[in-house]
Amino acid sequence: MTTNAGGAVATGGAVAAIDLGATSGRVMIGRVDPRGTLQLEQVARFPNGPVRLASGLHWDLTGLYAHALRGLAEAVRVEPGIASIGIDSWAVDYALFRGDRMLGEPFHYRDERNESAVERVHAKHPFAELYRRNGLQFLPFNTAYQLEAEKSDGILGLADRALLVPDALAFLLTGARVAERTNASTTGLVRVSDGTWDTELMDALGFDRSLFPDLVEPGARIGGIRASVQSEIGALRPIDVVAVGSHDTASAVVAVPMADPDTSAYISCGTWGLVGLELREPVTTDAARAANFTNEGGVDGRVRFLHNVMGLWLLSESVRQWERETGQSLDLPTLLADATEVPADSVAVFDANDPRFLAPGDLPARIAAWYREHDLPVPLNRAAFTRAIVESLAEAFAGAVRTAATLAGRTLQTIHVVGGGSLNQLLCQRTADRAGMPVLAGPVEATALGNVLVQARAQGWFAGDPSLEAMRDLVARTHAPRRYEPRT
């Protein structure tokens, strides 16, 4: 708990959240009082995206750090009493360091280099063996495959630390090198059985154990900001950086207002659609492996048992292609309104998880090719394409929910949709229709809220009841979701 200047005990306060997504980043002020306050104020927003360099597709981490500093400066100007800072981002990608020096900008997970690396890893360690060890679904960009590509390029031997994106930013802010556990669980190098580094697998893959720092739990203090950072952002005192669920989905799941996780599924819907359940124990059966379900770390030792669906990337990248072709900006709400007028039975569902849709580029052409290969009619215009994307995502979401329930032995009653996809009314309604159960949509800012809530608990503001359930109750009381009932 914190103490006000007059000596009274405070039950809440303000923290700063650095929330990085695949297309943009934000710095938010979160104000929390467990008695009924959970507010976000965005003080900075900045673009993010891949940068094509001669060596391949990269992230501009240096630029993101500069934006984050400017956002933190604005946060402490608006709220000088910021108690701590938390950082979350997408998973799997990392920066290599030698001492304090970053050895180039991190590769983007959509870079083409990973394909041959997958073959080399699986030649030594078949996927079935890896699944027994790490519980992760197959994704060609998991960190272990990226590090194999890095090793073959000769770069890995120059580094003394590999830090996932949120951990890299925490290091730049504090000088402390750690690996937050929820994000580390996506690397393929953490044992699903006990959540510790799999040093035997590291040795077998030829990765130096010393590359990987100590694991820390969400809520742990990483360190105080460097004196130079304090000066640059204009903070009146040192501020701690606190580990949160630094995998953005781990933070988002914290803020899913589930009354009963045993009967609820969640979809964290943004660039990706992460569809799954919160479990107490992992599910690593042959059936789960065949269904390509993953077991990733959650806050408080929970397991995020989920499947990655391509998500709103299909829509956003299609819109970008149409804008490139026309040289004009397209209004997404208008496009979705037009799609609503297209009858659902007039478009065929395509496989939203087809790997051909992973890379940037002309997605409408690839979707059209998929239809032709399957002797199905190609949508006739943009509205029909948009409707086809929504229907295909809704079917993929509903199918993943059904599969998750079967694999985990659960009987589900509701689906929670959080993130940007919760604003897509057509997608939420069609997911409810295809799944045959209600969809509860919201909050939109689940990731930032989860980041803020874990920091608030670390500050002692949930001293009376520090459980995940208490935090979710606060979300439900302050951010009531919108309900979509399934239609016949």
N, C-alpha and C positions, 0 to 999 in steps of 0.2 A: 504494500500500500504506500501511497505517497502522503506527504504532509504539506499542508498549505503554510504560507508565511506566518499565519497566526497560531500555528501549532495544531490545528484541527486535522483529523485524518480525512483524506480524500478517498472517495470510492470510485473515482474515474479521472480521466484526463485525456491528453492528446498524444498521438504517435504519428509517425510518417511512414508511408508505405511506398516503396518503389516497385511498381508492377509493370513488368515487361512482357509484351505479347509479340507475336510473330509479325504484326504489321504496325504496331505503335507501342509506345511506352507512356506511363503516367507517373507522376508523383502526387500522392494523395495525403491529406491530413485526415486521420480518423479520430473522432471524438467518441469516447465510450464511457458510459455509466451503466453498469448492469441493472440498475433499477428501471431503465427504460430509454436510454440514449445510445444510439449507434448511428453515427452520421459520417458521411464522407464528403470532403471538399477537394475537388481537383485543383491543384495549384500549378500544374505543368502538364502538358501533353506534347509529345514529339513523335515524328515518324520513325518507323523501323522497317527493315526489309533487307533482302539479300543484296550484296554488292559483288558484281562479277569482276574478278581480278585475273591476271594472267595465270595464276595457280589454281583458279576455280572459284566456286561460289562461297562467299564469306559473309560474316556479320561485321558490322562496324561497331565493335565493342568500345573502341576509344570514343567514338561519337556518342554512344549511349551513356558512357560514364560522364562526359561533359554535360549532356542534357540532364542527367540525374543530379549533378552538382548544382546546376542552375535551379532545378526544381526544389532541391533541399534548401537553397538560399531563400527561395520564395516561401517555403514552408516555415522556416524559423522567423522570417519577417512577419508572416501572418500570425504565427503561434509560437512566440519565443520560448514557451515552456514545453516544447516537444520532449517527450520522455525517452523515446528510442526510435530506431529506424529498422525496418524489416524489408527484405528484398525477395521477390519471387520472379520466376521467368519460366519459359518453356524448358523442357528437359533435354537430356542426352548430349548437348553441345558443350564444349569446354575450351578453355584457353590454356596454352602451355607457357610456363614461366621458367626462367633461369634466374634465381635470385629475385630481384624486384622487377626484372625486365620481362615483358610479354613478348613471346617469340612469334610475332605476327598476329593478324586478326583471326579469330576462330573460324573454322570452316562451318558452313551452313549444312544442316542435316540433309538437305535436298541435293547436295553436290554429288556428281556422278561417280566419284572415286570409290564409293563404298561397295559397288557391285562385285569387283574382283576380290575385295577383302573378305566379303561374306563367304565366298567359295574357299578361300584359304583357311578361314577359321573352321568351317564345317568339315573340311577335309581332315582336320585333326580332332575336332570335337563336334560330332553330329548334333543337330539341333535337339534331338530327344535328350541327349546327355545334358546339354546346356539348360534345358527347361527344368530338368530335375534339380539342377543346382541353383538357378536364379529365378525360376518361375515366370520368366518374361515371354510374352508373345513374340513371334518373329517380326521384327521390323528391320529393314536393311540398314538403318542408320543408327541402331543402338550403339552406345559409346564403345563397346568392345570392338565392334567392326571398324569404327572410325579410327580407333587407336591402332588397329592392325594396318590400316591404310597409312597412318602416320609413320608407323615403324618401317614399312617398306620404302617410304620416301626418305628415310634416314634422319628425320627431324626429331623423332621421339627421343633419341639418345642424347640430344642437346639439352633436354629439359630436366629440371629437378622437381617440378610440380605440375600436375594437371588439375585444374580447378574448373568445375562446372560453372556456367555463366553467373548464377547468383553468388557463388562462393568467390569467383574472381572479382566481382564488384565489391564484395565485402572485404576482400584482401586489399583492394585499392583504397578503400575507405579507412581501414583499421590497421593493416599490416599483419593481420592474423590469417593463417591458412587453415581452413577447416573444410569438411565435407558434410553438409547437412543430409541427414539420413534419408528423407523421403525422395530427394532428387538423386542421391547416390544409388537408390534402389533401381533406377532406370538404366544404369550403366551396363548391366549384365555381369558385374563383378562383385555383387553383394549376394551372400547366401540367403535364399528365401527362408531357410529353416530358422535362422537366428538373427538376421539383419546385420551381420558383420562382413567385413571384406573377405572375399574368397581368395586368400593369398596363394593357395595351391593352383587355382585357375590362372591367376596372374603369372605365376612362374611358368605354367605350361604354355601360356600364350606369349611368353617372352617380354612381359611388362615388368619393369622394375617396381617392386613394392613401395619404394620410397616416393614414387610419383604421387601416391594417394595419401592425403592427410587424414588425421583422426576424424572419425565420425562424431557428429554432435546431434542432439535431439532438438526438435522445434521447441522454442522457448529458452534455449540456452543463450547465455551472453557470449557473443563472439569477441567483442572488444570495443574499446572506446575509439572514436574517430581520431585520426592523426591530427596533430596540432595544425599542420598545414591545411587540412580539410576544414577544421573548425574555423580557421581564419578566412578561408575562401568563401564559406557559406555564411559567415557573419554570426555564428552561434556564440551566445554569451558564455557558454560553459561546454565542457565535453559532453558528447551524447553517445550512448551505447548503441551498437548495432546488435540486434537480437535475431537469432535464427528463427525463422518461421517455417511453415511448410513451403520450402522454397521451390519445389515443383508446383507450378501454378495450379495444377489440378488438385494437389494435396490441399492447398489453401482454399480452393473453391469448394471442396467437399466439406471442409470445416463449416462453411456458411450455407450448406444445404439445409433448409429448415425441416428436416425429417423428424416427425413425431415418433416414428418407429422404424429404425434402419432395417429391422428384420423383415418388414413388409414393403419396403420402398426401394426403388431403383433411382439412379440419378443419371443425368446426361449433362456433362459440362460442355456446352456447345459454343464453340468459337471457330477458329480456323480448323481445328479438329473437333470431332464429336467423341468425347470419352464417355462410354456407356457402361455402367456397371453397378456393383453393389459394394457396400462397406461390410467387411467380414472381420471376425476375430482371428481366424486362421486361414492360411493360404489353401488354394485348391490347385494341386499340381497333378491331377490325374491325366491319363492318356487322352481322355475325352476333352479335358480342358485344353490340352496342348493341340489336339486336332482342331478344336474350335478357335484356336489362336487367341485365347484369353490370357491376360497378364495379371500378375500379382505384384503390385507396387506398394511401397511403404506409404502409410498414412500417418497423420498426427495421432499421438498417444498409442502407437503400436498397432493401430488398425491396419487392415489390408484393403487396398483399393483393387478389387477384383473386377477387371474391366476389359473392354475391347475398343481399340481405336477405329473409329469410322472416319472417313475422309473429311467430313464436316463442311462448314460454310466456305471452306477453300474452293469447293466446286463452283459455288455461286460467285464469290468475289473474283476469282481468277477468270471466270467466263465474262463477267462485267468488264474487267480490265481489257480482255481481248476485244470485246465489242467497242470499247472506247478507243483502242488503238486503231481499229478498222475505220471508225467514223470520225475520229479526231474530236469527238464531243463527249462531254460528261453525261452519264446516265444517272437518273434519279432512282435509287433502289426502291424506295417505298412505292413509286409509281409502277416500277417493273413488277413488284410483288402484287400490287393491286390488279394489274393486267393479268397476271398469272392466276389470280383467284377466279377470274372469269373463264378460264380455260377448264372445261370439264375434266375431272380426274381420270375418267375412263377413256379419254381421247389420247392420252400419252402412255407409253409403255415405261415400266420401271427398268432401269439399267443397274448394273452392279457398281454401287458407289465405291466399293473397296478395290476396284480393279487397279493394279499397280501403274497402269499407263497414265492415271490421273494425278500421280504424285508430283511430277516435275512441273515447273512453271511453263507457260506457253499457251498455245491455242487449244484450250480445253473443249470449246464447242466442237471443233473439228474432230477431236479424239472421241468425244461422246457420240458424234454422228458416225464415226467409224465403228464404234462398238455396236450401234444399232444395225448397221449394214451387215456386219459380221454375223449377227444373230437373226438376220432376216426380219427385222422389226422396222416399222416406219420411223423415219427421222423426224423430230419435231419441226414444224414448218416455219416458226418465227421465234423471236426472243422470248415472248410471253410463254409460248409452248415449251421452249427449252427450260425456262425458269420453273414452270410447273413440273416438268419432268425431273429436274434436279430436286425440288422439294419432295415430290412423291418418292423418289429413289432414296433420299436421306431418311424420310419418315419410315420407309420399309426397312432400311438398314438399322435404324434405331430400334424399331419394334422387334425385329428379329434378334438383335443383340440382347435386348431385355429378356426375351423368351429363353434364349440360350443360357444367359447368366442364371436365371431362376432354376432351370433344369440342372445345370452343372453344380450349383450350390445347394440344391434341395430346398429352395425357398418358394413360398407362395406369396406373390406380390399383389399389392392393392393399388399402389400409386407410383407414378413416375415424376420425379422432380427434374425440371429443365432449368439450368442456371447459365449465366453468361449471356453473351450477345444474342444467341439463338432464342433466348426466352422472349425477345421482342418480336420475333417472327411469328405472327399469329397464325399464318397458314401452316407453317411447319409444326407448331405446337398442336394445332387442331388435328392435322393429319397423322401425327404421331399417336395422339390419343385414339383416333379412329382405327388405325392399323394395329395398335397394341391391344385395343379393347379395354383400356382402363384409363382413369382420369390422369391428366397431366397438370401439375402445379408448376407454373412458370414464374421464375424469379427467385432471388434477386439477380439483376443484370450484373452488378458489380460483385459477384460472389468471391472472386479471387482476391480483390483488394480487401473485402470485408474479412475474409478468413485470415489474411495477413495481419490485419489490425487486431482481430480478436486474440490471436496467439500472443501478440505483443502485450495486449491489455492483461491477459492472464499472467504473463511473466512479470508484469508490474504489480501484481497482487490485487488487481481490481475485481477479480472474481473469487476473492478469498472465501466467501461463504460457501460457494459451490463451484469449484474450478473445472467441472467436467465438460466434455464436448456437448453433452446434452444441455447444459446451462447456457453455453454460447449459442447453440442453435435455437433455444427458446427465445433468446434476445433477438436473434434475426427474425424469427417468426412474428414477434411482437412489434417490430419496427419496420419490417419489409414484407408485408403480407403478400403471398404469391397470388397470381391470377389462375383460376381453375378452368380447365377445358374438359368437358365431359365427352366421352366417346359417342359418336353418332352411329346409327345403324348402317 
